[in-house]
Amino acid sequence: MKNKTTGSYKAILAYITFIGLIIAYILNMDEKDKFVSYHVKNMFGLVIFLFISVTFFQGNFILQYIGQTLWVISFFMWVFSLLMAITGKTKGIPIISDLFQKWFKFLD
């Protein structure tokens, strides 16, 4: 039987910086846990969303405004997802988390 505390720890670790995401993915490779896989894929999608908001929306004022807005949105999505990992739920951001789960199946 899998230890629920270990799964929660790995899922929370996935949300603590990009390095935590890599560590949680590596720790989950040996003994697969669906809960941890869910949160690893979710955080991977949030990292890509954050990367897009910071990288592609630089330039003129309007693009910077869009980028800053997307950054704030990604921050709140990260906080919500982290809280779901802490409470032990696989509930994610509506629609977006489901897409992340479908797109990033290679992280299973």
N, C-alpha and C positions, 0 to 999 in steps of 0.2 A: 504494500500500500504506500502511495506517495505521501510525503509529508506536506501538508497544506501550507505550513509556515515557510518552507523552502521555496515553494512555488510563488508565494506572495513576495518573498524577498527578491527573487529573480525578476518578477514582473515589475516591482518598484525600482529595482536597479536599472531596468531598461529605460526608465524615464529620467535617470540622473545622468545627464550629458551624453554625448555621442559615444564616449568611451564606455559608459555603463551599458549602452545598447549593445555594443560589441561583446562585452563581457557576458551579459545575460544571454545573448545568442550562443556563445561558445559553451556556457554552462548548460544550456538547454539541449545541446547537440547529443550528449550521451544518453540522458534520460528525458525523453520528450514529455513535455507537459503542455496540454492544449491551452491552459490558462496563460502560461508564459509565452507560448507561440503567438497567441492572440495579441498580447501587449507588445511583443517585439515587433510584429508586423504593423501595429498601430503607431508605435513610436517611429519606425522607419518611414512611414508615410508622413508623419509630422515633421521629421527632419527634412525630407524632400520639400515639403510645403514651405518650411522656413527658409531653406536654401533658395527656392524660387523667389520668395518675397524679398530676400536681401539682395540677390544677384541680378535678377532680370529687370527690376523696377528701379534702376538708377538712371539718372539723366536729368530731364527737365522737372519742373516743380510738380506737375500732375502725376508723372510716373513715380516720383518719390512719395507723394501722398498715397498712391495706391499701394506701394510697397510697405509703407509704415502701417497702413490699415491692415494689410495682410499679416504683417508681423504681430500686431496686437491680437488679431483673430487667432493666429497660430499659438500665441502665448496662452490665451484662454482655453483653447482646445487641449493644450498640453496640461494645464492645471486640472481640467475636468478629467482627462484620461488618467492622470496620476492619482487623483482621488478615487477613481474607479478601481485602480490597481490596489490602493491601500485598503479599500473596503472589500476587496476580493470579488469584484463583479466583472463580468465580461461585457458590460454595457459600454458602448462607445459613443462617439459623436454620430448623431443620426445621419444616415446615408453615407457619409465620408468613411467611417470606420468599416462599413460593409464593403465599400469599394477597395479600401486598403487590404482587407482580408482576401478579396478576390485577386487583386493585382499582384500581391507579394506572396503567393503560394510557395515560391522557391525558398522562402525562409522557414518553412516547416521542418 
